[in-house]
Amino acid sequence: MSSLKALALTSDVDKSTYDEGVYGYITPKMFQKINEKIPGKNGNWRTLLYYLIMQKQNSDDFRPAEETICKACGFTSSSRYREARDKLCELGFLTHIPYKELRINYQKIME
């Protein structure tokens, strides 16, 4: 009988090749929690949350424009961004204060 093993995870180049001044990361546990709490059919919600988590936070020198977020997330319209943002706020994962702040609520995500 052959022994079954999990697949090896490899890459064609070291991912540091694409290091553009990384600001954050998502731990495997956080990734799991997000995927458990946001159904796969709501991919835009996940995409937006992953994008925001990966960005520089708690700094006055990084304030991404809505257009920048839409382009990075592959949203075809601003309404897709706003819908995802509002749903993440309803779940408690984000807090949106118009024209001032978009806060990631890590404690809620990880509970």
N, C-alpha and C positions, 0 to 999 in steps of 0.2 A: 504494500500500500504506500502511495506517495504521501510525503508530508506536505501539508498546505501551509504556506507562509504568506504574510501580508506583503503587498507590493512595496518595493523600495521606492522612495520619493527622490527623484534626481532632477537635475536641470541642465540645460545646454550650456549655460554660463552661470557663474556665481551671481546671485541677485544683487550683490553690492555694486555690480556693473551699472545698475540703474539707480543708485543712491543719489537722490537730488536734495540732500539736506533733510533727511527723514526727521519728522517731528514727533511721531507717535507710532504706536503699534496696537494691534489687537491681540490679546493673549488667547490661547486656545480656549480657555474657560469662558472668556467674554464672547468669543465667536460662537461657542456652543449656546450660551444663554440667549444671544440675539436670535440665533436660528430656531431655538425652541419657542421663543415668544412672538416671533414675526413669521407668519406662514409664508411658504415659498411663493404663493400666488401674489404676495405683496412685495415683489422684488424691488420696486422703487423705494419703499420704506427702508429696506435693508441697505440698498446702495447708498442712500443719503446718509444713514447713520454711520456706515463704514467710512464714507468720505469724511464726515465731520470728525470722527474719532481720530483719523489719521492726520488731521491738520494741527497746526500750532494753536494752542489755547492759552487763555489767561494772559493775553498780551495785547497792547493797544496797537501794535504795528502789523497785525494780520486781521483784516476784515474782508473776507471774500464777498464779492458782489454776487447777486443772484444769478447773473449771466455766467459768471465763472463757475459757480456750483452746477448749474444746468449743463454746461459744456462738459465738465469733468465727469458728471454722473450719466451723461448720455440722455438727458431728458430733452424731449423734442419741443417742450413748451414750458414756460414759467408756471403754468397751472399744474403741471406734473410735480414740480418742486414744491409748490405751496400745498398741494394735496398731501404729499408725503410728509412734509414738515408738520402739518396740522394733525395728521394721524399719529405721528410720533409724540406730539404734545399730548394728545388724548391718552396715549399709553403711559405718559409720565416720563418717557425717555428723554424728551427735550422740554425746555421752557423757552417760549418765544416772547420777548418784549419788543414790540414793533419799533424799528428805527434805533434800537439800543443794543439788544443782546439776544443771542441764541445760545442757551446753556445746555450742555450735555449732563444728564443726571445719571452718573455712573452707578450710584447706590441703587437706584430703581432698576437699572439694567441688570445688575448683578444679584438682586434678591431672589 
